[in-house]
């Protein structure tokens, strides 16, 4: 993933701090870096919060002698053993509880091993406001084919990770 021109500046951290404590405006910072104010604005809106979120993630704590995946695998094997025993004995209540425990173990194992992404999914393309905005843009640009082409090229450059102002 390419970083923005603000991220690549040698004094990025200092400039971010000066913006945060209002020693510098985004426009002043843009002049220092040699970019557009919109680049600074996007940086402050996108790059800074994601870096803060990343820095606030707790470090994994390793407990000596404990391997969560191995422990969960052992627990899962024991749960399956209980399930099979209870089914053989005709004890449906215990079998159902074992199935419930097994399902929770499989869910946890999938999350731990990364086979399931528990993060919420957002599809802004289906957002009614986005659909309406797209319709308005297309209708407005119908009489201006050159503007439609220029907008399309800008959107393509965003899709490949280029700065809109380049």
C-alpha positions as YAML, in Angstrom:
chain: A
units: angstrom
residues:
- id: 1
  name: UNK
  ca: [0.00, 0.00, 0.00]
- id: 2
  name: UNK
  ca: [1.48, 3.34, -1.00]
- id: 3
  name: UNK
  ca: [1.59, 6.11, 1.54]
- id: 4
  name: UNK
  ca: [0.44, 9.63, 0.88]
- id: 5
  name: UNK
  ca: [2.94, 12.43, 0.27]
- id: 6
  name: UNK
  ca: [2.38, 13.68, 3.83]
- id: 7
  name: UNK
  ca: [3.31, 10.25, 5.27]
- id: 8
  name: UNK
  ca: [6.52, 10.28, 3.20]
- id: 9
  name: UNK
  ca: [7.62, 13.71, 4.48]
- id: 10
  name: UNK
  ca: [10.60, 13.54, 6.86]
- id: 11
  name: UNK
  ca: [8.86, 15.77, 9.45]
- id: 12
  name: UNK
  ca: [5.42, 14.15, 9.20]
- id: 13
  name: UNK
  ca: [5.12, 13.31, 12.91]
- id: 14
  name: UNK
  ca: [6.14, 16.81, 13.99]
- id: 15
  name: UNK
  ca: [3.76, 18.44, 11.51]
- id: 16
  name: UNK
  ca: [0.89, 16.21, 12.65]
- id: 17
  name: UNK
  ca: [1.57, 17.25, 16.22]
- id: 18
  name: UNK
  ca: [1.64, 20.94, 15.28]
- id: 19
  name: UNK
  ca: [-1.69, 20.58, 13.47]
- id: 20
  name: UNK
  ca: [-3.18, 18.73, 16.44]
- id: 21
  name: UNK
  ca: [-2.20, 21.47, 18.92]
- id: 22
  name: UNK
  ca: [-3.19, 24.17, 16.40]
- id: 23
  name: UNK
  ca: [0.30, 25.61, 15.96]
- id: 24
  name: UNK
  ca: [-0.15, 25.12, 12.21]
- id: 25
  name: UNK
  ca: [-3.19, 25.06, 9.97]
- id: 26
  name: UNK
  ca: [-3.61, 22.43, 7.30]
- id: 27
  name: UNK
  ca: [-3.05, 25.12, 4.65]
- id: 28
  name: UNK
  ca: [0.25, 26.21, 6.26]
- id: 29
  name: UNK
  ca: [1.33, 22.58, 6.51]
- id: 30
  name: UNK
  ca: [0.51, 22.01, 2.83]
- id: 31
  name: UNK
  ca: [2.84, 24.89, 1.88]
- id: 32
  name: UNK
  ca: [5.63, 23.43, 4.02]
- id: 33
  name: UNK
  ca: [5.27, 19.99, 2.43]
- id: 34
  name: UNK
  ca: [4.61, 21.32, -1.04]
- id: 35
  name: UNK
  ca: [1.25, 19.71, -1.61]
- id: 36
  name: UNK
  ca: [-2.42, 20.69, -1.74]
- id: 37
  name: UNK
  ca: [-4.41, 21.33, 1.43]
- id: 38
  name: UNK
  ca: [-6.69, 18.46, 0.43]
- id: 39
  name: UNK
  ca: [-3.72, 16.07, 0.69]
- id: 40
  name: UNK
  ca: [-3.10, 17.22, 4.28]
- id: 41
  name: UNK
  ca: [-6.81, 16.97, 5.05]
- id: 42
  name: UNK
  ca: [-7.01, 13.41, 3.67]
- id: 43
  name: UNK
  ca: [-3.87, 12.45, 5.59]
- id: 44
  name: UNK
  ca: [-5.30, 13.76, 8.85]
- id: 45
  name: UNK
  ca: [-8.64, 12.03, 8.20]
- id: 46
  name: UNK
  ca: [-7.31, 8.68, 6.93]
- id: 47
  name: UNK
  ca: [-3.69, 7.99, 7.84]
- id: 48
  name: UNK
  ca: [-3.56, 9.41, 11.36]
- id: 49
  name: UNK
  ca: [-6.64, 7.60, 12.77]
- id: 50
  name: UNK
  ca: [-5.57, 4.27, 11.28]
- id: 51
  name: UNK
  ca: [-2.08, 4.64, 12.76]
- id: 52
  name: UNK
  ca: [-3.58, 5.54, 16.15]
- id: 53
  name: UNK
  ca: [-5.87, 2.48, 16.01]
- id: 54
  name: UNK
  ca: [-2.89, 0.29, 15.13]
- id: 55
  name: UNK
  ca: [-0.80, 1.68, 18.00]
- id: 56
  name: UNK
  ca: [-3.63, 1.03, 20.48]
- id: 57
  name: UNK
  ca: [-3.97, -2.66, 19.65]
- id: 58
  name: UNK
  ca: [-2.91, -4.67, 22.67]
- id: 59
  name: UNK
  ca: [0.24, -6.71, 22.31]
- id: 60
  name: UNK
  ca: [-0.42, -10.43, 22.52]
- id: 61
  name: UNK
  ca: [0.54, -11.82, 25.89]
- id: 62
  name: UNK
  ca: [2.31, -15.12, 25.80]
- id: 63
  name: UNK
  ca: [1.67, -17.42, 28.74]
- id: 64
  name: UNK
  ca: [4.59, -19.81, 29.21]
- id: 65
  name: UNK
  ca: [3.57, -23.33, 28.32]
- id: 66
  name: UNK
  ca: [0.20, -22.33, 26.85]
- id: 67
  name: UNK
  ca: [-0.53, -22.71, 23.16]
- id: 68
  name: UNK
  ca: [-4.13, -21.61, 22.63]
- id: 69
  name: UNK
  ca: [-4.54, -23.50, 19.37]
- id: 70
  name: UNK
  ca: [-3.21, -26.73, 20.90]
- id: 71
  name: UNK
  ca: [-5.36, -26.28, 24.02]
- id: 72
  name: UNK
  ca: [-8.44, -25.65, 21.90]
- id: 73
  name: UNK
  ca: [-7.65, -28.66, 19.70]
- id: 74
  name: UNK
  ca: [-7.38, -30.88, 22.81]
- id: 75
  name: UNK
  ca: [-10.64, -29.46, 24.19]
- id: 76
  name: UNK
  ca: [-12.35, -30.04, 20.86]
- id: 77
  name: UNK
  ca: [-11.21, -33.68, 20.78]
- id: 78
  name: UNK
  ca: [-12.58, -34.21, 24.31]
- id: 79
  name: UNK
  ca: [-15.89, -32.56, 23.32]
- id: 80
  name: UNK
  ca: [-16.21, -34.91, 20.33]
- id: 81
  name: UNK
  ca: [-15.49, -37.86, 22.62]
- id: 82
  name: UNK
  ca: [-18.28, -36.74, 24.98]
- id: 83
  name: UNK
  ca: [-20.62, -36.28, 22.02]
- id: 84
  name: UNK
  ca: [-19.97, -39.79, 20.68]
- id: 85
  name: UNK
  ca: [-20.28, -41.37, 24.16]
- id: 86
  name: UNK
  ca: [-23.55, -39.56, 24.88]
- id: 87
  name: UNK
  ca: [-25.00, -40.57, 21.51]
- id: 88
  name: UNK
  ca: [-23.98, -44.21, 22.12]
- id: 89
  name: UNK
  ca: [-25.70, -44.09, 25.53]
- id: 90
  name: UNK
  ca: [-28.80, -42.41, 24.10]
- id: 91
  name: UNK
  ca: [-28.24, -39.29, 26.22]
- id: 92
  name: UNK
  ca: [-29.52, -36.65, 23.80]
- id: 93
  name: UNK
  ca: [-29.37, -33.79, 26.30]
- id: 94
  name: UNK
  ca: [-25.63, -34.24, 26.82]
- id: 95
  name: UNK
  ca: [-25.14, -34.77, 23.08]
- id: 96
  name: UNK
  ca: [-26.86, -31.45, 22.32]
- id: 97
  name: UNK
  ca: [-24.71, -29.67, 24.92]
- id: 98
  name: UNK
  ca: [-21.59, -31.23, 23.36]
- id: 99
  name: UNK
  ca: [-22.70, -30.10, 19.89]
- id: 100
  name: UNK
  ca: [-23.23, -26.58, 21.25]
- id: 101
  name: UNK
  ca: [-19.75, -26.60, 22.83]
- id: 102
  name: UNK
  ca: [-18.23, -27.99, 19.62]
- id: 103
  name: UNK
  ca: [-19.84, -25.23, 17.54]
- id: 104
  name: UNK
  ca: [-18.41, -22.56, 19.85]
- id: 105
  name: UNK
  ca: [-14.98, -24.22, 19.72]
- id: 106
  name: UNK
  ca: [-15.02, -24.35, 15.92]
- id: 107
  name: UNK
  ca: [-16.05, -20.68, 15.75]
- id: 108
  name: UNK
  ca: [-13.23, -19.69, 18.11]
- id: 109
  name: UNK
  ca: [-10.70, -21.83, 16.22]
- id: 110
  name: UNK
  ca: [-11.74, -20.25, 12.90]
- id: 111
  name: UNK
  ca: [-11.26, -16.76, 14.37]
- id: 112
  name: UNK
  ca: [-7.90, -17.60, 15.94]
- id: 113
  name: UNK
  ca: [-6.53, -19.18, 12.77]
- id: 114
  name: UNK
  ca: [-7.89, -16.39, 10.56]
- id: 115
  name: UNK
  ca: [-10.27, -18.63, 8.62]
- id: 116
  name: UNK
  ca: [-13.15, -16.31, 9.56]
- id: 117
  name: UNK
  ca: [-13.00, -12.53, 9.58]
- id: 118
  name: UNK
  ca: [-15.08, -11.26, 12.50]
- id: 119
  name: UNK
  ca: [-14.82, -7.64, 11.38]
- id: 120
  name: UNK
  ca: [-18.05, -6.05, 10.19]
- id: 121
  name: UNK
  ca: [-18.37, -5.70, 6.42]
- id: 122
  name: UNK
  ca: [-19.53, -2.43, 4.90]
- id: 123
  name: UNK
  ca: [-20.54, -2.08, 1.26]
- id: 124
  name: UNK
  ca: [-20.89, 1.63, 0.59]
- id: 125
  name: UNK
  ca: [-21.82, 0.90, -3.04]
- id: 126
  name: UNK
  ca: [-25.27, -0.17, -1.79]
- id: 127
  name: UNK
  ca: [-25.65, 2.90, 0.42]
- id: 128
  name: UNK
  ca: [-28.72, 4.89, -0.76]
- id: 129
  name: UNK
  ca: [-26.87, 8.22, -0.43]
- id: 130
  name: UNK
  ca: [-24.03, 6.92, -2.61]
- id: 131
  name: UNK
  ca: [-26.45, 5.62, -5.24]
- id: 132
  name: UNK
  ca: [-28.24, 8.98, -5.30]
- id: 133
  name: UNK
  ca: [-24.93, 10.87, -5.54]
- id: 134
  name: UNK
  ca: [-23.80, 8.68, -8.43]
- id: 135
  name: UNK
  ca: [-27.09, 9.27, -10.26]
- id: 136
  name: UNK
  ca: [-26.82, 13.04, -9.74]
- id: 137
  name: UNK
  ca: [-23.24, 13.12, -11.05]
- id: 138
  name: UNK
  ca: [-24.06, 11.05, -14.13]
- id: 139
  name: UNK
  ca: [-27.17, 13.14, -14.94]
- id: 140
  name: UNK
  ca: [-25.32, 16.41, -14.40]
- id: 141
  name: UNK
  ca: [-22.42, 15.41, -16.65]
- id: 142
  name: UNK
  ca: [-24.54, 14.07, -19.54]
- id: 143
  name: UNK
  ca: [-24.23, 17.31, -21.56]
- id: 144
  name: UNK
  ca: [-20.46, 17.48, -20.84]
- id: 145
  name: UNK
  ca: [-18.69, 14.41, -22.28]
- id: 146
  name: UNK
  ca: [-15.22, 15.93, -21.71]
- id: 147
  name: UNK
  ca: [-16.02, 16.43, -18.02]
- id: 148
  name: UNK
  ca: [-17.28, 12.84, -17.77]
- id: 149
  name: UNK
  ca: [-14.00, 11.56, -19.24]
- id: 150
  name: UNK
  ca: [-11.93, 13.78, -16.92]
- id: 151
  name: UNK
  ca: [-13.90, 12.59, -13.87]
- id: 152
  name: UNK
  ca: [-13.52, 8.98, -14.97]
- id: 153
  name: UNK
  ca: [-9.75, 9.40, -15.30]
- id: 154
  name: UNK
  ca: [-9.51, 10.96, -11.81]
- id: 155
  name: UNK
  ca: [-11.54, 8.13, -10.31]
- id: 156
  name: UNK
  ca: [-9.33, 5.58, -12.08]
- id: 157
  name: UNK
  ca: [-6.23, 7.25, -10.61]
- id: 158
  name: UNK
  ca: [-7.74, 6.98, -7.13]
- id: 159
  name: UNK
  ca: [-8.47, 3.29, -7.74]
- id: 160
  name: UNK
  ca: [-4.78, 2.63, -8.43]
- id: 161
  name: UNK
  ca: [-3.67, 4.59, -5.36]
- id: 162
  name: UNK
  ca: [-2.43, 7.81, -6.94]
- id: 163
  name: UNK
  ca: [-2.92, 11.19, -5.27]
- id: 164
  name: UNK
  ca: [-5.87, 12.99, -6.91]
- id: 165
  name: UNK
  ca: [-3.78, 16.19, -7.14]
- id: 166
  name: UNK
  ca: [-0.89, 14.65, -9.03]
...
